[in-house]
Amino acid sequence: MQIQFLDASATPSTRLIARLVNQDAIPAELEPVLAEGARATRFAGKAGQIFEGFAERGGTLVRVALAGIGSPDADDRISALERAGAGLVARFLTSGEPSLTFDLSGAALSADEVASVLLGARLRAWRHDTYRTKLTDEQKPSLKEIAVAGAPDGAAAAWERESAVAEGIEFTRQLVTEPANVIYPESFVARCQDRMAGTGLTLRVLDDVEMKALGMGALLGVAQGSEKPARLLAIEWNGGKAGEKPLAFVGKGVTFDTGGISIKPAAGMEDMKWDMGGAGAVAGTMLALALRKASANVIGVVGLVENMPDGKAQRPGDVVTSMSGQTIEVINTDAEGRLVLCDALTWVQKEYAPTTIVDLATLTGAIIAALSTEYAGLFSNDDDLAAKLTAAGQATGDRLWRFPMGTAYDKMIDSPIADMKNVGPRLGGSITAAQFLLRYIENKTPWAHLDIAGTVWADKPGQTWDKGATGFGVRILDRFVRDNFEG
């Protein structure tokens, strides 16, 4: 979706024009036929409301849409603005209209508020039609560009920042949406190398031979049943002070998860192409940070494997040794994400000594049972870090809910023959998974784990996404960096 800002003197030239309307504030200058039509359909400018009508202007028939943005002092103002932009695009994406003009006259929006409207519009426009060969003309997106008229000073600069975030989210959605025969460890790396070339990001790749030499027995144990070799990808952004220790984001990248020998039921297994949603979110965040030139040092690390039930696959009851030297009794090969993460966590600490670590993973079905698809789970050893992440989630709409941790849960993963088991009992499954990861955090480094199993994929359209990949996590991490690591 192309977005351009018109000069202050320019008048909208497209047939489709959209106005943003505060609650109970239908513009007085609106044509009577439109104003009366809006009232007749009970349009009052409430957040999420849309009205569409036609009017004659200068001898030309124009198509006018009104989008409600609610009360100016509402707590969810940013969400309402995003919904307005997204709702308009959802309405007109396949309408036959090629262009849409946002007429912001009289809306009294700030530069940042305008950027929020445009972010909602752009995110809702994203589709993945690569493999669709029989779409009719009516099914194909026609809306290609948005023009903005009457924007306040600074709106273009605010949008330049948010457009970088949009590109990161779109890249994450692309990675998560692609099927597992297209995105696997090696091709995930290649896709990142292609997209990130020229952005200022530095990429390091470890192959399975190098990981074996480092002792990453947990991660490689997951990968050994697949013909696709494992990879560890590190993405560096050095936009902060030279020599300053970085913040680290770590993502689970299981590009397809059959469950291994503990094989999953056939129904719904196709969804497991998005078991690399955490890695996708880290990659998209790093791209966003680079594109907006974030003034912070950040390292993104993703462990990439495919979990398959081959004759070489690890068995329930096997014991593996992680890079940290701790041993793990593998009770269930379908609890593989924590095995990937633990070695990635150890490696990033030894290699970069980060000041703070946040990991993201589609880790447990238990988190979906607890939170459905409304929130992601948050676990942390640091109250201040947890509060900052929660605030970032609240500000962006990618919401988090914090869960408890403690020694009572820790005991549930003790093993009689190794340092730990990779699963505990059925109850408290998300918490025991977090307790497992905590054992790999060294020197009391502030750490948080985001279990995003219920939020990376949507079975129905949401506020700024259609069915499919949501890009969850990118906005949280970007806002977290913005608010806490940039001057």
N, C-alpha and C positions, 0 to 999 in steps of 0.2 A: 504494500500500500504506500503510494507516494503522497507526501504531505508537504504543502507549500504555503507560505504566508504571503498574502496580498498586501500591496502598498496601502497606506491609509486612505488614499484618494480613490482606490479601485472599488468598483462595484461588482457584486457577484454576477458572473456571466454564465453559470451553469443553470440548467433547468431545475435541478433539485437543490433546495436551500433549506437549511436546518437552523432553527432558533432554539436557544437554551432558555428555559423559563423557570424562574423561582416559583415556589409554591404560592398560589393565590395572587399571581402577578402576571397575568396574560398581557402582553404588550399592548398599550393603548393605541399605537399606530397600526396595529394589525388590521388587515382588511376585515370588514364586518362579517363577510361570509365565513372567513376562517375563525374569527373569534366566536361567532355564534355556533359554528360547527364543533369547536373544541368544547364549549360549555355543554352542548347537547350530548356529547359523548362522555361527560363528566370528567373531562381533562381539567385538572387544576394545578398542574405543575408539580405534583408529588413525585418523589424520586421513583424512577422506573416507568412513569407514564409516557406514552408517545401518541401523538395525534398527527394524522396526515390529511391534507386537503389540497385543493387546486385554486389558483387565483390568476387573474389577468394583470400583468404589470407591463406597462409600456407597449401594449398590443401583443404581448407574448404570454402564453400560458406557462405558468411556473408551478412546480410541485413543492409544496411547503410542508415541512415536518416540524412539529414542536416536541421537544424532549424535556420532561420535567427533571429538575435538579434539586427539588426539595427546599427546605428552609436554609438560608445562608448561615445560620448559627447552629445547625444540627451537628451532633458529634460525628456522624458518619458522612460528612460533607464530601470528602475525597472519594469515598465509595460511591456516593450518589453521582458525582461527576463522571467517574469511570463508567458507571452503569449507563449514563446518558449517551456517552460516546459509543459504547459497545452496543447498546440497544439500537441506535440509529444504523450502525453498520450491519447488524444482524437483520434488520428490516429491509435494507436496500442492497445487500451484497449481491444477490442474484435477481435484482429487480429490472435489469435492463439499462439502468442508469450508469454511465461510465464515471461520472464525477459528482461530488457532493461539496457544497460550500457551507461551512459553518459561519453564519452571520452572528457575530458576538456583540453587535451594537445593543446597548441597554442591559447586557447581562452582568456588568460590573464584576467581572472575574479578574483575579490576580494572574500574573504570569504562570505561577505554579499550578493554579487551578485549571488554566487552559491546557497546560501540559498533561494534567490528569485526564481531561476529556479525550485528548488525542491518544494517550496511552491506551485507554479503554477501547477506542475505535480501532487502533492498529492491532491490538492483541486479539480482538474478536474477529478481525478479518483473516487471521491466519488459517490456512487449510493445507492439507497434505493430499493432493490429488495425483501424485506421481504415478500411481498404478491404476487409476481409473481411466479406461479407454472408451467407455460408452456413455459418457455424460451427455445429456441433451443440452441444447443451448440454454434452456430455462434453468438447468441445474448448475451451469457454469457461472462462476463469479464474473459479474460485469463491472462492478465498482472498482476502479483502479486508482483513483486519486481523490484527495481531499484538499480543498483550499480553505484557508482561514482568513476571514475578513473582520476587521475591527478589533484585532488582538491588541492587548496592552503592551507597553514597552517591556522588553525582557522575555516575552513569551517564546520567541524563536530560540533564545539561548536556553530557556528552561526545557523546551522540547528537545533540543539537541542532547541534553543530558538524559532525558527519559527515553529517547529513541535508542540510546546505547543499551539501556536496560531491556527495551523491547527486543532488540537484536539478540541479546543473551537468552531471553525467554524463548524466542523463536528457534534458536539453535538447540536449546534443551528439548523443546517439543519435537524437533526433527529427529534428534538422536533417539528419543524415547519411542517415537512412532514407527521408525523403520523396523522391518521384520528381522528376526535373528539370523536369517541367511544373508542379510545385507550388513547389519551391524553386529560384529563380534569383536573380540579384543583387538586384533590387528587393524580392522577397518575402523573401529572407534578412534584409534590413535591416528590413522590416516585422515579421517574426517576432521579431527581437531587440527592436525598439521596444516591441512589445506585452508580451513577457515581462519586460522589464527595467524597465518603468514602475513607479515607486514604490520602487525598490530603492536609490536613491542613486547609481546609475550615470549618467554623462553620455554621450550619444551624439552624435557628429558624423558627417555624411554628405557625401561629395564626389561629385558627379555627373560624367558624362563631359566636360561642358563645362569644369568647374573643373579636372579632371585634365589636360585638354588645355592649358589656360592655364599649368599648372605644368610642362608638358613631359614628362608620363608616357607617352612614346611606346612603351615596351616593354609596359606593361600594356595600353594601349589598342590596340596592334597585335594582341594576342591576341583582344580583344573585337570587332574590327571586322568579323568575318564573321558575327556573330550579330545577330538582331533585338532581343535583350535587352541594353539598355545596361549598361555597367560601373558599379560603385560601389566607393568606398573607405569603409569604416566604421571609425571610431575609437570605442572604448569606454573611458571614463576612470573609474578608481576612486581617490579621494583619501582614503584612510583613514590615511595616515601623517602625518608632520610637514608643516606648511604650507610650501610653497616648495621642499621637497626633491625632487630630480630623480627621475623614476619608473624603474621596471623596465619593459621593453617586451616584449610577446609579439606576434609577427607570424604570421598564418596565410594559407596559400594557399587561396583560395576559388574554384576552378574548378567551378562548379555542374554543368556537364556537359562532358566532354571527348571529342569525336569524334576528336581528333588534328588537326583542321583539314584543310588540303590534304594533309598527310602522314597520311592517314586510317588509323585503326586497323582491324584485322580485325573483321568483324561479330560473330564468336563472342565472347561475354563483354563486348561494349561496354556492355551495360546496367549493368555494375558501375560505370561511370564517373560515375554520379550521386554517388558518394562521393569524387570527386576534390576535394571541398571539405572533407575531413575535418580538415585543419589549421585552417581557419577555424572549423569547428564546435567543435573543441577549445578554441580561444581564446575563443569566445563562451561556452561552458559554464564555462570557468575564471573568466572575469570575473563571471559570474552567481554562482558559488560563493563567490568572494571577497567580493562585496557582501552576500550572504545571511548569511555568518558574520562580517561586519564586520571584515575583515582590517585590521590596523594597518599598512598599507603603501600606497605610491602606485604604482599599476600602470596602464599603458596597453595596451590590446589593439587591434591594427590588423589588418584583414582586407581583402585585395584580392579583389574579387568580379567574375568574368567567366564567360562561356560561350564555349567554343572550338568554332566551327562552320565547315564548308567552303563558305561562300557565295561568290558571285562577287566580293564585296568583301574576302574573307579575304586575309590576308597570305600570300605565297608563299615557298617555300624559296629562299633567295638574297637575299631582301629585307634591307635594312639599316635598323634603327630606332635612334632616339636615346633613351636613358633619361633620367629626370629628373636623374640625376647628371651628364649631359653625355657619358657614355661611349656609344660606338656598338657595336651588336651585329649581326653577320651571322647571320640566322636560317637555319640549315642545315636544321633539322627543326622544323616547326610543332607537332609533338607533344611537344616539349620546352618547353612553354609555361609551366609553373609557375614556373620560375626567372625568366621575363620579368615575371610578375606580382609575384613577391616582391621583385625588385630595386628596383622603383619604390616599393613599400610600405616597404622598408627605408630608402631614401633619405628619403622623406617623414617617417617617424617620427623620424629623426635630426635633420632640419632643424627639425621642429616642436616636439620635446620634449627633445632632447639626453639620451636615457636613459642611465643608468649601466651597464646591461646589456641585451643583446638575446637573446631566444631565439625562433627561428622554427620552425614546424611545418608540414610539407608531405607530402602523398602524392606524392613527387617522382619516384621512379625505380623501374622494374621491377627494376633491378639490385640494389636493396637486398633485394628478396624472394628473388632468386637466392642472395644471400649469407647471409641470416639466416632465411629462410622466414618464418613468422608468429610466431616465438618472441620476437624482440627488434625494437626499432626502432633505426635507425642514429643514432649521435651523432657530430657533427663540431664542432670548436671551435678557436678561436685562443687559448684560455685554459685551462690545465691545472686551475686551481682551480675554474673554472666547470664544466668537464667532470666533475670529481670530485663536485661538489655535485649535479649533475643525475643522475649515475649512482647516488648514494646515495639520492636521492628516488625513482628508479625501483625500486631494490632494496627500499626500505621499503614501497612501494605495490603491487608486483607488475607494474607497467607497465615492463618492463625495457628497458634501453638497452645498446648495445654500441658502444664508441668505435672509429672508423676513423682512419687517418692522413691527414694533409694535407701539402702541400709544393710547392715550386716545380717539381719534376719533373712533377707532375700539372697544375700551372698552365699549363705550356707547351702542354699538349694542347688548350687552348681558344683559343690565339692564332689570329687571323684574318689572312689576307694583305691584306684590304681594309678591315677595321674594327678596333676595339680588341679585340674578342673574338668568338668563335663561341658560339652557345648550346648546342652539344654538342661533345664530343670523340669519340674513337674508342670502339668498343664496350666494350673492357676498361676497368675502373675507372670505370664510368658514374656511380655514386653519388658517388665522390670528386670527379670533375671537375665535377659539378653543385654540390657544396659549394664548390669553388674558384671557380666562377662567382659565387656569392653573396658570398664573402669579398671580392671586388673592390668591393663596395658598402658595406663596413663602414668607417666613417671614424674617424680619430683613435685607432686601436687599441682601440676600444671592445670590452670582453669580449662575445663573441658565440658562440652555439651554434646549430647547425642540427640538427633532429630529422627524419629521413626516416622517416615513419610509414606508408609505402605498404602494408606487410604486416600492419599491426596494427589498422587502423581498422574492418575488416570481417572477420567470421568465417564460414566455411562450415559450422562445426559448433559446438555449445555449448561454452563454456569455463567457467572457474572461477566467474565471476559474471555471465555473459551467456549468452543463447540465441543461435541463429544470427542473424547480421546485425550491426548496428552495435555496437561495443564501448564507445565513449566514451573510447578510448585517448587519453592525454595530459592529461586534466583532473586526474587524481590526481597525476601527476608535477609539474605546474606548481603546483598548490595546495600540495603538500608542500614544494616548492622555496621558495615564498614563506614558508611557515610556519617553515621551519628557518633561513632565511638573511636574511629581510627584515623580520621582526616581532620586537619586543622581548620 
